[in-house]
Amino acid sequence: MMMMEAFGRGMHVAAASTMVFRSELQPMMTPEPVGSSSFSSSSRQRDLVFIVNPRGCNGKTGRQWRKILPYLQSRLGKECNILESITSGPCHAIDITREAIREGADAVVAVGGDGTLHEVVNGFFWAGKPVTSQMKDSTHSTALGLIPLGTGSDFARTLHWKDDPREAIERVARGLRSRIDIGVISGESCENHYFINVADIHLSAKAGFYASRYKSFGKLCYVLGALHAFMGHQNQDLRIKFNEGEWETWPQVTTVCIGNAKYFGGGMKITPNATPYSGNLEVVIVQNFKWHDFTLKLQKLYNGTHLSLENISARS
């Protein structure tokens, strides 16, 4: 767990002076049999809800989905009830997920990039608690699935999943589950917010916002977004508390990344030691970075060797 306070103004974070980060557990589909459980062996068909963001990756997600849908139906149609839900805009996937869980879905599968996955994860919770089925007994739980068809697909990269929709469908078909960590952000004046990949604060949060303007450049949009974010950016002093330790002042912070997984920004290995099975979050703090530092050290950010740099620190 970590807590953070900001001095002054201009932080791109939730409207709370103090934020707390911790992790919880949630079932997710996995290709790995070790430590996993399968869906019920009863004869009933599984109810699978596929939430699709057709506008993802400049519309590429929607086009790819239409191509793989016949294969998905032929592979799963006999043993599963396949429900397709198309999102109509931001946060729609959250509402679809909550409704699906309450109606007893066996799995909700995000079809798209990390943004769609992020919304689906938040749909698993309501008012600080997991959403539960209103149609089935208390032992029923809905699994989280993923078919990565987005621009970055960074969470899938941590799990070493290939960029292959048919392989993703096979994971869904096998129906194996494992427990993974979900990060939680709570503040003094805001609702809990959940993340499965990397939560980032200050410059990198602005970079993610600006990256959306450069989607036509593919994965390069994240680098362009970061360079755009450096324009007018000011580093800021932060007070940070790790676990049960004392408050520490960190001067001239450029960005803070809290990783439940390793990658963000289209393949930058920003929290290289993070794993969604450990019960811990890795925190990487970057101090006194300028745009030219980012450019010169970009390769280290991508290959995960940046923790050796003097002005970058990591905690877990």
C-alpha positions in Angstrom: 0.0 0.0 0.0 1.1 3.6 -0.6 -0.3 7.0 0.1 0.5 10.2 -1.7 -0.1 14.0 -1.2 0.7 16.8 -3.7 2.0 20.2 -3.0 0.6 23.1 -4.9 -1.5 22.9 -8.1 -1.5 21.3 -11.5 -1.5 17.6 -10.6 -3.4 15.4 -13.1 -5.0 13.1 -10.4 -8.3 12.6 -8.8 -9.7 15.5 -6.8 -8.3 14.3 -3.5 -5.4 15.6 -1.5 -4.5 12.1 -0.3 -4.7 9.0 -2.4 -4.3 5.4 -1.2 -3.2 2.6 -3.6 -3.6 -1.1 -2.7 -4.4 -4.4 -4.4 -7.3 -6.8 -4.3 -8.0 -10.2 -6.0 -10.3 -11.0 -8.9 -10.8 -14.1 -11.0 -9.5 -13.9 -14.6 -9.3 -16.4 -17.5 -5.8 -17.7 -18.0 -4.0 -20.2 -20.2 -2.0 -21.6 -17.3 -3.3 -24.8 -15.6 -1.2 -24.4 -12.5 -3.2 -23.0 -9.5 -6.3 -22.5 -11.8 -9.8 -23.7 -11.6 -12.2 -24.3 -14.5 -15.8 -23.4 -15.0 -18.5 -25.6 -13.6 -18.7 -29.0 -15.2 -22.5 -29.0 -15.2 -24.2 -29.5 -18.5 -25.6 -26.0 -18.8 -24.2 -23.7 -21.4 -21.9 -20.9 -20.2 -23.1 -17.3 -20.6 -20.2 -15.3 -22.1 -20.6 -11.5 -22.7 -18.1 -10.0 -25.1 -17.8 -6.2 -24.7 -16.5 -4.6 -27.9 -15.1 -1.1 -28.5 -15.5 -0.8 -32.2 -13.8 2.6 -32.3 -10.6 1.3 -30.7 -7.3 1.6 -32.6 -8.9 4.0 -35.1 -11.7 1.6 -35.9 -9.4 -1.4 -36.4 -10.8 -3.2 -33.4 -14.3 -3.2 -34.8 -13.1 -4.5 -38.2 -11.0 -7.2 -36.6 -13.9 -8.2 -34.4 -16.2 -8.7 -37.4 -13.6 -11.0 -39.0 -13.0 -13.2 -35.9 -16.7 -13.4 -34.9 -17.5 -16.3 -37.2 -14.6 -18.3 -35.8 -15.6 -17.5 -32.2 -19.2 -18.6 -32.9 -18.1 -21.8 -34.5 -15.6 -22.5 -31.7 -17.9 -21.7 -28.8 -21.4 -21.6 -30.1 -22.3 -25.2 -29.2 -21.2 -24.9 -25.5 -21.8 -21.3 -24.8 -24.4 -18.6 -25.1 -22.5 -15.8 -26.8 -23.7 -12.3 -26.1 -22.2 -9.4 -28.1 -22.4 -5.9 -26.5 -21.1 -2.9 -28.5 -20.0 0.1 -26.5 -21.4 3.5 -27.6 -19.0 5.8 -25.9 -16.7 6.3 -22.8 -17.6 4.4 -19.6 -20.4 2.4 -21.4 -18.4 -0.8 -20.8 -18.6 -0.2 -17.1 -22.4 -0.3 -17.1 -22.5 -3.3 -19.5 -20.2 -5.2 -17.2 -22.2 -4.5 -14.1 -25.4 -5.5 -15.7 -23.9 -8.7 -17.1 -22.5 -9.7 -13.7 -25.8 -9.0 -11.9 -27.6 -11.2 -14.5 -25.2 -14.1 -13.8 -22.7 -14.1 -16.7 -20.0 -16.7 -16.4 -17.5 -14.4 -18.0 -17.2 -10.9 -19.3 -14.6 -10.6 -22.0 -13.1 -7.3 -23.0 -12.5 -7.0 -26.7 -10.2 -4.1 -27.5 -7.3 -2.3 -25.9 -6.2 -1.4 -22.4 -8.8 1.3 -22.2 -11.7 -1.1 -22.8 -10.1 -3.6 -20.3 -9.8 -0.8 -17.7 -13.5 0.0 -18.0 -14.5 -3.6 -17.8 -12.4 -4.0 -14.6 -14.1 -1.1 -13.0 -17.5 -2.6 -13.9 -16.7 -5.5 -11.6 -17.0 -3.2 -8.6 -19.7 -0.8 -7.3 -19.5 1.5 -4.2 -16.2 -0.1 -3.1 -17.5 -3.7 -3.3 -17.5 -6.4 -5.9 -20.6 -6.6 -8.0 -22.5 -9.9 -7.4 -25.1 -11.9 -9.3 -28.7 -11.4 -8.5 -29.8 -14.4 -10.5 -27.6 -17.2 -9.1 -26.4 -18.5 -5.7 -23.7 -16.8 -3.6 -20.9 -19.1 -4.8 -21.3 -18.0 -8.4 -18.5 -15.6 -9.7 -18.0 -14.0 -13.0 -14.6 -14.3 -14.7 -12.8 -11.5 -16.5 -11.6 -12.3 -20.0 -9.6 -10.5 -22.7 -9.2 -10.5 -26.5 -6.6 -7.9 -27.0 -7.3 -5.9 -30.2 -6.2 -2.4 -29.1 -3.4 0.0 -29.9 -1.2 -0.9 -26.9 -2.5 -4.1 -25.4 0.1 -3.6 -22.6 -1.6 -5.8 -20.0 -1.6 -8.8 -22.4 2.1 -8.2 -23.0 2.8 -8.8 -19.2 1.1 -12.1 -19.5 3.2 -13.0 -22.6 0.0 -13.3 -24.7 0.6 -13.2 -28.4 -1.2 -10.7 -30.6 -3.4 -13.5 -32.0 -7.2 -13.3 -31.6 -7.7 -17.0 -32.2 -5.3 -17.9 -29.4 -7.3 -15.5 -27.2 -10.5 -17.3 -28.2 -8.9 -20.7 -27.2 -8.1 -19.3 -23.8 -11.8 -18.5 -23.4 -12.8 -21.9 -24.7 -10.6 -23.7 -22.1 -12.3 -21.8 -19.4 -9.5 -21.9 -16.9 -9.4 -19.2 -14.2 -6.7 -17.9 -11.9 -6.8 -15.1 -9.3 -5.1 -11.9 -10.2 -4.5 -8.6 -8.3 -6.5 -5.5 -9.1 -5.1 -2.1 -8.0 -7.4 0.2 -6.0 -7.1 4.0 -5.8 -9.1 5.6 -3.0 -9.2 9.3 -1.9 -10.7 11.6 0.6 -13.3 13.0 -1.8 -13.6 10.5 -4.6 -15.0 7.0 -5.2 -12.7 4.0 -5.4 -11.1 3.6 -8.8 -9.7 0.3 -10.0 -6.8 -0.5 -12.3 -5.4 -3.8 -13.7 -2.3 -2.5 -15.4 -0.4 0.7 -14.4 -1.8 3.8 -12.7 0.3 6.9 -13.5 0.3 10.4 -12.1 1.5 13.8 -13.3 3.4 13.9 -16.6 2.5 10.4 -17.8 -1.2 11.0 -17.0 -1.1 14.0 -19.3 0.9 11.9 -21.9 -1.9 9.4 -22.0 -4.4 12.2 -22.6 -2.4 13.7 -25.5 -1.7 10.3 -27.0 -5.3 10.0 -28.1 -4.6 12.9 -30.6 -2.0 10.8 -32.3 -3.7 7.5 -32.7 -3.2 7.5 -36.4 0.6 7.0 -35.7 -0.1 3.6 -34.0 2.0 2.7 -31.0 4.2 5.8 -31.7 1.2 7.9 -30.4 2.4 7.3 -26.8 5.8 8.7 -27.5 4.3 11.7 -29.3 1.9 12.2 -26.4 4.7 12.2 -23.9 6.7 14.8 -25.9 3.5 16.9 -26.1 3.0 16.6 -22.3 6.5 18.0 -21.6 5.4 21.3 -23.2 4.7 23.6 -20.3 5.2 20.8 -17.8 6.5 21.6 -14.3 7.9 19.0 -12.0 6.4 19.0 -8.5 7.3 18.0 -4.9 5.2 15.1 -3.5 4.8 13.6 -0.1 4.7 9.8 -0.3 4.1 7.1 2.3 4.9 3.5 1.6 3.0 0.8 3.6 3.3 1.6 7.3 6.4 3.9 6.9 6.7 7.6 7.5 5.8 10.4 5.0 8.7 11.2 2.7 9.1 14.3 0.6 10.2 13.6 -3.0 11.3 16.8 -4.7 10.9 17.6 -8.4 8.8 14.6 -9.3 8.1 14.2 -13.0 5.9 11.2 -12.8 4.8 8.3 -10.5 3.8 5.0 -11.9 2.1 2.3 -9.8 2.3 -1.0 -11.5 0.2 -4.1 -11.1 1.7 -5.2 -14.4 4.9 -4.3 -16.3 4.0 -2.3 -19.4 2.3 0.9 -20.4 2.5 3.4 -23.3 2.6 0.8 -26.1 5.4 -1.4 -24.7 7.4 0.7 -22.2 8.5 -1.6 -19.4 7.9 1.0 -16.8 7.4 -1.2 -13.7 9.6 -4.2 -14.8 9.3 -6.2 -11.6 5.5 -5.9 -11.2 3.3 -9.0 -11.6 -0.5 -9.3 -11.2 -0.1 -12.4 -9.1 2.2 -11.1 -6.3 -0.1 -9.2 -4.1 2.2 -6.2 -4.3 2.3 -3.1 -6.5 5.6 -1.7 -7.8 6.1 2.0 -7.6 8.5 3.8 -9.9 9.2 7.5 -9.2 10.9 9.6 -11.9 12.4 12.9 -10.8 13.7 16.0 -12.6 13.1 14.7 -16.1 13.1 17.0 -19.1 12.0 16.2 -22.6 15.5 15.5 -23.7 16.0 13.1 -20.9 13.0 11.2 -22.0 14.2 11.1 -25.6 17.8 10.0 -24.8 16.6 7.3 -22.3 13.7 6.1 -24.3 15.3 2.8 -25.1 15.9 2.1 -21.4 12.2 2.8 -20.7 11.2 0.2 -23.3 13.6 -2.5 -22.2 13.0 -2.0 -18.5 16.6 -1.1 -17.6 15.8 2.5 -16.5 15.7 1.6 -12.8 19.5 1.9 -12.8 19.3 5.6 -13.7 20.2 8.0 -10.9 16.9 10.0 -10.9 14.6 7.0 -11.0 13.6 5.0 -7.9 11.5 1.9 -7.3 9.6 0.5 -4.3 7.3 -2.4 -3.9 
